[in-house]
Amino acid sequence: PLAGPMGSYLSSVFSNSLGVKRTVMITLILFFLSGVLMCFSRSMLELTLGRTVAGLASGSSTVIVPLYLGEISPPNIRGTLGTVTQFAMVIGILFSNVLAMLFENGRKWRLLFSITPILSLFCFVFARDYIVESPRWLLVRDGSSKKARFIIKRLRGLRYDEEVEVEVDHILSSSSAQESMPSAYSLFVDPQLRSIMTTCCVLQMAQQFCGINAVFYYSTMFFDGVIDNPLLGSVVVAAINVAATYLALLLMDKCGRRQLILWSCMGMFLSVIVIVFGMKGVFGSSYVALGAVMGFVSFFEIGLGPIPWLIVAEMVHPKYVTPAMSVCSQLNWICNFCVGFIFPIMNEKLGYLSFMPFGVVLLLTYVYSYQNLPDIMPEIGPLKEELEKRRKSIDPSIFESINETLGVDIAEQHKQASEWARATSQIQRQEEAERSKGEFNYGFHSVVAKDDSGTKGTKWLGGMGVQPVAEQP
């Protein structure tokens, strides 16, 4: 946790100067090095060094992954993709808990650490060939970048150059005057931006001080004496975490962010009350407290888990997203360290009341969110309407073809050209079928009129026929 804030800061610097894709690659290299150091360590110093490098990589990933997804995803699925990040994270937690249970023998710990370099190497090879650079980063540096336009066309599945230009206009207008990354200090100078950053920071602190990592770090103590192998209990908690995140995946773009935060805080608060009474023995069975722990984790994943990261990209002006994400990530890691360090002391001093401070934090977060957090919903209608309006109003002849002048390597160009050729061929076949049936819409309106015999019918405009319309009285 101590290296995490430093990784968050370095990630924000590198993403602004080197690009988002290169920063992702650097992060994967750090994960690989950390895994190698831990796997082949011969002393506690070498193992600690490996853990420190892993902390740098983890801190970097908490900034660069949400930032990258926010810059490449369309508004209508941005919330879902943000939750997918959380979903992948909890699957990783479940996977690590299963491996810990399988390799709990002291002689197999090196095998456990070997998973990190293997996975990071696989992701590095995949990222090198399939991850594209952020079009926002490319356009901020060169507003006429054809590569950025091609990436937008590919990511959005757009057919017309005019539609691409609408997206480019959105990015350039929101990123205007961004010549260098603003400092963290500038985030708190402007009163309006300071209010937004305050909300983002409050949610980041609430995400950690709600006690979720106390449950994950010390989950075995809840199952001690209830299940023969407490590690099995940790696996159960992680599995519940995955199921709850999948539910959040379904809800994220259907419910407002504020609504989900309120549900999450109240559900976790009630779970804390049950945990406290269950640990005191009021219910006469430890299984009630275990059920409350499951509920606590489930309610976390539908709100306080993913939304504090999503809200930064959705509320902060794009010009300030990178430093804002860095500040929030550093704050999150610092709070994470505090909880992991203080909770054992709280548990020793407070006993069954050790979860009550988390309940107070949840109640205060509920009140703050109710009063200050806007109910953000994904908006896709206005963007679609503007795309269609601009497509019809702009003369296509003023745009150059995007696909013919790309500065990409030959192999990638051939692959992309093949994909576009198949898509274009399918569209042409559909249009030819419509023409043969007389159903193709050329964009003209038919005019109903009477011929010399007095029979109503459809006139032909400009020598091109259109689909007949119903006869008018």
ZAMARGU-4260 file (C-alpha; in steps of 0.2 Angstrom, whole numbers, plus 5000, padded with zeros to 4 digits):
<rodrens>
0) 5000/5000/5000 | 5014/5012/5003 | 5021/5010/4985 | 5003/5012/4978 | 5002/5031/4979
5) 5019/5033/4971 | 5013/5021/4956 | 4997/5031/4955 | 5007/5048/4953 | 5020/5040/4940
10) 5006/5033/4930 | 4997/5050/4928 | 5014/5058/4922 | 5018/5044/4910 | 5000/5043/4903
15) 5001/5062/4899 | 5019/5062/4891 | 5021/5044/4884 | 5003/5040/4880 | 4990/5028/4888
20) 4995/5012/4879 | 5014/5014/4883 | 5009/5017/4901 | 4999/5001/4901 | 5014/4992/4894
25) 5026/4999/4907 | 5014/4994/4921 | 5014/4976/4914 | 5033/4976/4914 | 5032/4981/4932
30) 5020/4967/4936 | 5032/4955/4928 | 5047/4961/4937 | 5038/4960/4954 | 5033/4942/4951
35) 5051/4937/4946 | 5058/4945/4961 | 5046/4937/4973 | 5047/4920/4964 | 5066/4919/4965
40) 5069/4929/4981 | 5082/4921/4993 | 5079/4933/5008 | 5066/4944/5016 | 5074/4960/5008
45) 5072/4953/4990 | 5054/4948/4994 | 5050/4965/5001 | 5058/4973/4985 | 5047/4962/4974
50) 5032/4967/4985 | 5037/4986/4983 | 5037/4984/4964 | 5021/4975/4964 | 5014/4990/4974
55) 5020/5002/4961 | 5012/4992/4947 | 4995/4990/4957 | 4995/5009/4960 | 4998/5013/4942
60) 4984/5001/4936 | 4971/5009/4947 | 4974/5025/4937 | 4978/5019/4920 | 4964/5006/4918
65) 4949/5017/4922 | 4957/5031/4912 | 4959/5021/4897 | 4942/5013/4897 | 4934/5031/4900
70) 4943/5038/4885 | 4939/5024/4872 | 4922/5019/4878 | 4906/5027/4871 | 4894/5035/4884
75) 4881/5022/4884 | 4892/5008/4890 | 4905/5018/4900 | 4897/5013/4917 | 4896/4995/4912
80) 4915/4994/4906 | 4919/5003/4923 | 4911/4989/4932 | 4919/4976/4921 | 4935/4982/4928
85) 4929/4979/4946 | 4922/4962/4940 | 4939/4957/4933 | 4947/4963/4950 | 4936/4952/4960
90) 4938/4937/4949 | 4957/4940/4952 | 4954/4940/4971 | 4944/4924/4970 | 4957/4916/4959
95) 4971/4921/4971 | 4961/4914/4986 | 4958/4897/4977 | 4977/4896/4973 | 4981/4901/4991
100) 4970/4887/4998 | 4978/4875/4985 | 4996/4880/4989 | 4995/4883/5007 | 5009/4871/5010
105) 5025/4880/5014 | 5035/4872/5001 | 5024/4878/4986 | 5024/4897/4989 | 5036/4900/4974
110) 5023/4892/4963 | 5010/4904/4969 | 5021/4919/4965 | 5025/4912/4948 | 5007/4916/4943
115) 5011/4935/4942 | 5025/4935/4929 | 5015/4922/4918 | 4999/4932/4918 | 5008/4949/4915
120) 5018/4941/4901 | 5002/4935/4893 | 4994/4952/4895 | 5010/4961/4888 | 5009/4951/4872
125) 4991/4953/4870 | 4992/4972/4874 | 5006/4975/4861 | 4995/4968/4847 | 4977/4972/4851
130) 4976/4988/4862 | 4975/5004/4853 | 4981/5021/4858 | 4969/5033/4866 | 4961/5043/4852
135) 4960/5058/4865 | 4978/5058/4868 | 4982/5057/4850 | 4970/5072/4845 | 4976/5083/4860
140) 4994/5082/4852 | 4988/5083/4834 | 4970/5088/4830 | 4972/5082/4812 | 4978/5065/4817
145) 4971/5052/4804 | 4976/5038/4816 | 4965/5044/4829 | 4951/5046/4817 | 4953/5028/4811
150) 4953/5022/4829 | 4937/5031/4833 | 4929/5024/4817 | 4935/5006/4822 | 4930/5008/4841
155) 4913/5015/4837 | 4909/5005/4822 | 4905/5021/4812 | 4901/5021/4793 | 4903/5039/4788
160) 4918/5051/4790 | 4906/5064/4796 | 4901/5054/4811 | 4919/5052/4815 | 4921/5071/4814
165) 4907/5074/4826 | 4917/5063/4839 | 4933/5072/4835 | 4924/5089/4838 | 4918/5082/4855
170) 4935/5077/4860 | 4944/5093/4854 | 4931/5104/4862 | 4932/5096/4879 | 4951/5095/4878
175) 4954/5113/4872 | 4969/5122/4879 | 4976/5106/4886 | 4994/5109/4882 | 5001/5101/4898
180) 4994/5091/4912 | 4986/5103/4926 | 4994/5101/4943 | 4985/5093/4958 | 4984/5111/4966
185) 4974/5118/4951 | 4960/5105/4955 | 4956/5114/4972 | 4958/5132/4966 | 4942/5134/4956
190) 4927/5134/4968 | 4916/5123/4956 | 4930/5111/4952 | 4935/5110/4971 | 4917/5105/4975
195) 4918/5091/4962 | 4935/5085/4969 | 4928/5086/4987 | 4914/5074/4982 | 4927/5062/4973
200) 4938/5062/4987 | 4924/5059/5000 | 4919/5043/4990 | 4937/5037/4989 | 4939/5038/5007
205) 4922/5030/5010 | 4927/5016/4999 | 4941/5011/5011 | 4935/5017/5028 | 4918/5008/5025
210) 4929/4993/5031 | 4928/4982/5015 | 4947/4978/5015 | 4946/4974/5034 | 4934/4960/5028
215) 4946/4954/5014 | 4962/4956/5024 | 4956/4947/5039 | 4941/4937/5033 | 4949/4921/5040
220) 4945/4927/5058 | 4926/4927/5054 | 4927/4909/5050 | 4939/4903/5063 | 4929/4890/5074
225) 4915/4889/5061 | 4924/4881/5046 | 4938/4868/5048 | 4948/4878/5035 | 4946/4897/5037
230) 4954/4899/5019 | 4938/4890/5012 | 4928/4904/5020 | 4939/4917/5011 | 4935/4908/4995
235) 4916/4909/4999 | 4917/4928/5002 | 4927/4930/4986 | 4914/4920/4976 | 4900/4931/4984
240) 4910/4946/4979 | 4910/4940/4961 | 4891/4937/4960 | 4887/4954/4968 | 4899/4962/4955
245) 4889/4953/4941 | 4873/4961/4948 | 4881/4978/4948 | 4886/4975/4930 | 4868/4973/4926
250) 4862/4988/4936 | 4876/5001/4932 | 4869/5008/4916 | 4851/5006/4922 | 4851/5016/4938
255) 4858/5032/4943 | 4875/5033/4952 | 4868/5042/4967 | 4854/5029/4969 | 4866/5015/4969
260) 4878/5024/4981 | 4863/5026/4993 | 4857/5008/4991 | 4875/5002/4994 | 4878/5013/5010
265) 4862/5009/5018 | 4863/4990/5014 | 4881/4990/5021 | 4876/5000/5037 | 4862/4987/5041
270) 4874/4973/5038 | 4887/4981/5050 | 4873/4981/5064 | 4870/4963/5061 | 4888/4959/5061
275) 4891/4968/5078 | 4876/4959/5086 | 4881/4943/5079 | 4899/4944/5085 | 4892/4948/5102
280) 4882/4932/5102 | 4864/4940/5102 | 4858/4928/5088 | 4866/4913/5096 | 4874/4907/5080
285) 4890/4913/5071 | 4881/4909/5054 | 4871/4925/5056 | 4886/4936/5057 | 4894/4926/5042
290) 4878/4930/5032 | 4879/4948/5037 | 4897/4948/5030 | 4891/4941/5014 | 4878/4955/5013
295) 4891/4968/5017 | 4902/4962/5003 | 4887/4961/4991 | 4881/4979/4994 | 4898/4986/4993
300) 4900/4979/4975 | 4884/4988/4968 | 4889/5005/4974 | 4905/5009/4984 | 4915/4997/4974
305) 4915/5003/4956 | 4906/5020/4957 | 4920/5031/4966 | 4931/5027/4951 | 4918/5030/4938
310) 4912/5046/4945 | 4929/5054/4943 | 4928/5052/4924 | 4910/5057/4923 | 4910/5073/4934
315) 4928/5080/4931 | 4931/5090/4915 | 4942/5080/4903 | 4956/5092/4905 | 4958/5088/4923
320) 4953/5069/4923 | 4971/5063/4923 | 4977/5073/4938 | 4960/5070/4947 | 4962/5051/4945
325) 4980/5052/4951 | 4974/5062/4967 | 4960/5050/4970 | 4970/5034/4968 | 4984/5041/4980
330) 4971/5045/4993 | 4963/5028/4991 | 4979/5019/4993 | 4984/5029/5009 | 4966/5025/5016
335) 4969/5007/5011 | 4985/5006/5021 | 4977/5015/5036 | 4963/5002/5037 | 4975/4987/5035
340) 4986/4994/5049 | 4973/5000/5061 | 4960/4987/5060 | 4970/4973/5070 | 4972/4986/5084
345) 4953/4991/5084 | 4949/4973/5084 | 4960/4970/5100 | 4953/4985/5109 | 4935/4986/5104
350) 4931/4967/5102 | 4914/4964/5094 | 4912/4983/5092 | 4927/4984/5080 | 4915/4987/5065
355) 4905/5001/5073 | 4917/5015/5066 | 4914/5008/5049 | 4895/5009/5052 | 4897/5028/5057
360) 4907/5031/5041 | 4893/5023/5030 | 4880/5033/5039 | 4889/5049/5036 | 4893/5044/5018
365) 4874/5041/5015 | 4870/5058/5022 | 4883/5067/5011 | 4879/5058/4995 | 4860/5061/4998
370) 4864/5080/4999 | 4878/5083/4987 | 4880/5069/4974 | 4871/5072/4958 | 4861/5058/4951
375) 4871/5054/4935 | 4864/5044/4922 | 4872/5038/4905 | 4866/5050/4891 | 4866/5042/4874
380) 4851/5050/4865 | 4858/5068/4862 | 4874/5060/4855 | 4865/5049/4843 | 4854/5064/4837
385) 4869/5075/4835 | 4878/5062/4825 | 4863/5059/4813 | 4861/5078/4811 | 4879/5082/4807
390) 4880/5067/4795 | 4865/5074/4785 | 4871/5092/4785 | 4889/5090/4780 | 4895/5087/4762
395) 4904/5070/4762 | 4916/5077/4748 | 4925/5088/4760 | 4932/5074/4770 | 4946/5063/4765
400) 4945/5044/4766 | 4952/5039/4783 | 4957/5022/4779 | 4969/5026/4765 | 4982/5036/4773
405) 4985/5028/4790 | 5002/5028/4797 | 5001/5010/4803 | 5011/4995/4799 | 5007/4984/4784
410) 5001/4969/4793 | 4989/4978/4804 | 4983/4988/4789 | 4979/4972/4779 | 4970/4965/4794
415) 4960/4981/4796 | 4956/4983/4778 | 4950/4965/4777 | 4938/4968/4791 | 4931/4984/4783
420) 4930/4975/4766 | 4919/4961/4774 | 4908/4974/4782 | 4906/4985/4766 | 4903/4969/4756
425) 4888/4964/4767 | 4881/4982/4767 | 4882/4982/4748 | 4873/4965/4747 | 4859/4972/4758
430) 4857/4988/4748 | 4857/4978/4731 | 4843/4966/4738 | 4833/4982/4743 | 4835/4989/4726
435) 4829/4973/4718 | 4813/4974/4728 | 4810/4992/4725 | 4812/4995/4744 | 4829/5005/4744
440) 4827/5023/4752 | 4837/5035/4742 | 4832/5049/4753 | 4818/5057/4742 | 4800/5058/4747
445) 4787/5052/4735 | 4773/5063/4729 | 4756/5056/4727 | 4747/5063/4712 | 4733/5058/4699
450) 4738/5053/4681 | 4727/5057/4666 | 4715/5043/4669 | 4712/5049/4687 | 4722/5035/4695
455) 4732/5039/4711 | 4750/5033/4711 | 4768/5038/4715 | 4778/5050/4705 | 4796/5047/4700
460) 4808/5061/4706 | 4824/5064/4698 | 4823/5048/4688 | 4824/5038/4704 | 4809/5028/4711
465) 4805/5027/4730 | 4795/5016/4740 | 4776/5020/4737 | 4767/5028/4751 | 4749/5026/4756
470) 4736/5035/4746 | 4730/5051/4753 | 4712/5056/4752
</rodrens>
